[in-house]
Amino acid sequence: MKEIQITIVGKVFNANKNKVLILNRTLEEYFEIVKWYLNFNIVSKTELHNKSYESAKKMFDLNTALIQTARDKAIEILKSFNELKRKTNKPKLKRIAIRFDERCYKFDKTNNVLTPYWLTLSIDKKKN
């Protein structure tokens, strides 16, 4: 079975102050964890996971799916950086987009007057 990846651009309707704060905090935290993963300078997903995952869960206030997609994104950035043989010794991030996988969202068709489709994101860390 072939995997299909799509990019969805959306608008947050009627964002209250709390939603905006949560989204901004999540984006900042995601940016920080990707930079943190890059410092390991490891391009093996398994090796990076084994060396960092438990620490990442303690250090960053993100759900586990976002921690894992940040790890994968850091590996992709590092591999690309290494292939281009940059003159600096490590990549410098200026901005980043959060990657949500199937564990982080629900996409539904609706009868809503605003839009025929509704995307619900799960970004909160689950407290056990």
KOLTI-10647 format. One record per residue (C-alpha): x, y, z. Coordinates in steps of 0.001 Angstrom, whole numbers, plus 500000, padded with zeros to 6 digits. Layout:
XYZ...
//
This chain:
500000500000500000501362503387499018501460506192501576500028509534500541501099512755502203499137515964501905499509519430503306496422521101504699496322524843505165493509526018507366492172528832509425491450528795513120487925530163513455486975532301516409490277531714518148489978532823521723493013534035523659493537530614525259493587528776521885496066531268520468498310530898523523498192527095523310498977527090519590501861529527520028503257527584522996503071524330521048504824525841518043507603527256520254508001523951522097508091522011518803510749524373517439512838523874520599512596520078520537513624519901516863516675522064517669517400519834520684517241516682518540519571518270515965522239518672518650522556514884518889523809514876515276522305511397514749520599510365511490519372506943512646515791507082513912516298504045516151519540505323517642518159508811518255514998507356519785516986505102522136519271507921523274516700510654523692513047509649523861512646509276527626514499512546528239512412514305525600509169513219527299510399514711530579511876517897529129509216518962526629505549519604527233504310517944524028502280514833523441504242511750522432503136511887518792504555515410518407507772514364520168508168511575517630507359513706514577509846516324515828512498513593516032511722512482512483511768516064511217515162516691512851516585513579511188515298514709507786516778518189508283520129516727509321520248514258506416519433517028503940522011519304505552524679516583505339523877515822501693524340519476500771527703519545502581527129522934504157530138524986505220528889525382508774529097522381511051525414522239512015522079523479510661520534526658512035516751526729512148514930530011511661511389528643511651509563525353511411506118523949510694504632521338512996504136517955511406500953516238512549500555512548511811497467510341512067497765510224515870497389514004516167494313514873514158490806513930513152489470515043509768485701514889509206483135515907506638480513518137508264477341520065507588478907523162509141478048526425507341481653527643507660483275524719505881482375521264504557485367519733506363486537519984509966490031519281511246490522518702514964494085518743516301495265517043519452498245518953520810497877518652524561500174516395526521498104513647528067498434513636531846498338510154533366
//
